[in-house]
Amino acid sequence: MKILGLSCSPRKSGNTEILVGEALNGAQKEGAEVELFSLSGKEIKPCDGCYTCLKTGKCHINDDMQAVYQKLIEADGIIFGTPIYFYSMTSQAKALIDRTLALRLPGIRLANKVGGVIAVAGALGIIDAIKDLYFYIAINHMVPADYVAAYASKKGAIRKNERDMKAAWELGREMVQLVSKGFEFPSEFERGLTAYVADKYKL
Ligand SMILES: Cc1cc2nc3c(=O)[nH]c(=O)nc-3n(C[C@H](O)[C@H](O)[C@H](O)COP(=O)(O)O)c2cc1C
């Protein structure tokens, strides 16, 4: 079983990376193989809306996202970690999820994976990012695990917040147990209802 942790902060070794790492420690303790992928220093360009991926299943933009696609496909559970930037997820997180349009053909390739969310804010505006990521989990027919809403500002300060560190650890363990349950979304709906939009506009 593989659990992938995505840290969508541009700040290297920051609070998001620490919490996602702690969740992965919990998952590893529970028996999973784990991998942390930090977007810090990586180039993930925004989706350019060409829609060719809906025909080919591949994104034509050649950057660090190409490595992420493979990791997402291979994972049984995915943790989406983001700091809060102006009451929202980071632009790095948004670019990454937009680029996963390429994983909606053939079928929804993220379906049946367990999704967890970790968001870190200095003080305010955490819930919208969590809701947005949960909605993303839902439309990909993934299984939602719990979320961690954590608070810290200075780099590394989250380590002192025992409650949030514990919550992250428990999220990792929980995800392993959820994956073990073997959820399967009914295959009758494997294209997802948004596919009808693509049909309508002949994309
Ligand atoms: C551009 C920018 C915008 C931010 N906006 C918010 C915000 O709206 N609310 C908040 O509570 N903290 C905000 N913060 C603080 C970060 O969420 C906080 O420092 C967090 O711990 C950063 O996580 P990281 O160490 O993983 O990068 C902002 C930080 C930056 C750099």
Ligand as a Chemical Component Dictionary entry (heavy atoms), coordinates in Angstrom:
data_LIG
# 
_chem_comp.id                   LIG 
_chem_comp.type                 NON-POLYMER 
_chem_comp.pdbx_formal_charge   0 
_chem_comp.three_letter_code    LIG 
# 
loop_
_chem_comp_atom.comp_id 
_chem_comp_atom.atom_id 
_chem_comp_atom.alt_atom_id 
_chem_comp_atom.type_symbol 
_chem_comp_atom.charge 
_chem_comp_atom.model_Cartn_x 
_chem_comp_atom.model_Cartn_y 
_chem_comp_atom.model_Cartn_z 
_chem_comp_atom.pdbx_ordinal 
LIG C1  C1  C 0 1.478  35.186 0.471 1  
LIG C2  C2  C 0 1.033  34.697 1.820 2  
LIG C3  C3  C 0 -0.293 34.803 2.182 3  
LIG C4  C4  C 0 -0.736 34.349 3.417 4  
LIG N1  N1  N 0 -2.070 34.445 3.721 5  
LIG C5  C5  C 0 -2.506 33.993 4.911 6  
LIG C6  C6  C 0 -3.908 34.074 5.237 7  
LIG O1  O1  O 0 -4.754 34.493 4.445 8  
LIG N2  N2  N 0 -4.277 33.628 6.475 9  
LIG C7  C7  C 0 -3.395 33.148 7.375 10 
LIG O2  O2  O 0 -3.805 32.779 8.463 11 
LIG N3  N3  N 0 -2.074 33.023 7.095 12 
LIG C8  C8  C 0 -1.604 33.421 5.878 13 
LIG N4  N4  N 0 -0.280 33.297 5.564 14 
LIG C9  C9  C 0 0.632  32.617 6.530 15 
LIG C10 C10 C 0 0.878  31.141 6.159 16 
LIG O3  O3  O 0 -0.314 30.438 5.941 17 
LIG C11 C11 C 0 1.670  30.467 7.287 18 
LIG O4  O4  O 0 2.906  31.125 7.487 19 
LIG C12 C12 C 0 1.934  28.988 7.069 20 
LIG O5  O5  O 0 2.480  28.431 8.233 21 
LIG C13 C13 C 0 2.893  28.759 5.914 22 
LIG O6  O6  O 0 3.077  27.369 5.733 23 
LIG P1  P1  P 0 4.467  26.781 5.168 24 
LIG O7  O7  O 0 5.487  26.957 6.265 25 
LIG O8  O8  O 0 4.188  25.356 4.875 26 
LIG O9  O9  O 0 4.806  27.525 3.951 27 
LIG C14 C14 C 0 0.193  33.765 4.334 28 
LIG C15 C15 C 0 1.532  33.655 3.957 29 
LIG C16 C16 C 0 1.962  34.120 2.717 30 
LIG C17 C17 C 0 3.427  33.962 2.355 31 
# 
loop_
_chem_comp_bond.comp_id 
_chem_comp_bond.atom_id_1 
_chem_comp_bond.atom_id_2 
_chem_comp_bond.value_order 
_chem_comp_bond.pdbx_ordinal 
LIG C1  C2  SING 1  
LIG C2  C3  SING 2  
LIG C2  C16 DOUB 3  
LIG C3  C4  DOUB 4  
LIG C4  N1  SING 5  
LIG C4  C14 SING 6  
LIG N1  C5  DOUB 7  
LIG C5  C6  SING 8  
LIG C5  C8  SING 9  
LIG C6  O1  DOUB 10 
LIG C6  N2  SING 11 
LIG N2  C7  SING 12 
LIG C7  O2  DOUB 13 
LIG C7  N3  SING 14 
LIG N3  C8  DOUB 15 
LIG C8  N4  SING 16 
LIG N4  C9  SING 17 
LIG N4  C14 SING 18 
LIG C9  C10 SING 19 
LIG C10 O3  SING 20 
LIG C10 C11 SING 21 
LIG C11 O4  SING 22 
LIG C11 C12 SING 23 
LIG C12 O5  SING 24 
LIG C12 C13 SING 25 
LIG C13 O6  SING 26 
LIG O6  P1  SING 27 
LIG P1  O7  DOUB 28 
LIG P1  O8  SING 29 
LIG P1  O9  SING 30 
LIG C14 C15 DOUB 31 
LIG C15 C16 SING 32 
LIG C16 C17 SING 33 
# 
